[in-house]
């Protein structure tokens, strides 16, 4: 009886993990694709010049803006590449990891809080995107 119980728990646990590993649109949150690279490249181009960076995050992103926060540039890039915003894409998760490493601290809302820190510079934003781009390129499966 105990073995049967453990077998059921194992299946349930596997199903739970699989459900958590897919985003709302069914994408695999762990699988890096060319789209992740394109999202980061697009966000980087949206933030190519200092006057294109908004240092203070708004609560809603204006997809027709001329200046972008880090989060809104990633959101806009996601819409441009995918036609929808996928909050937990590997590309965005990588940027989240990078900003905490650069800042040497944790944040509740990593992309927004890093962008809004008074000590965050435009160069920090570009550096975060560049590092994330390099990491995603390195982890992208060979075609």
PyMOL commands that set and color helices and strands:
alter all, ss='L'
color gray80, all
select helices_A, chain A and resi 2-20+34-46+50-52+70-82+90-103+110-116+122-139
alter helices_A, ss='H'
color red, helices_A
deselect
rebuild
show_as cartoon
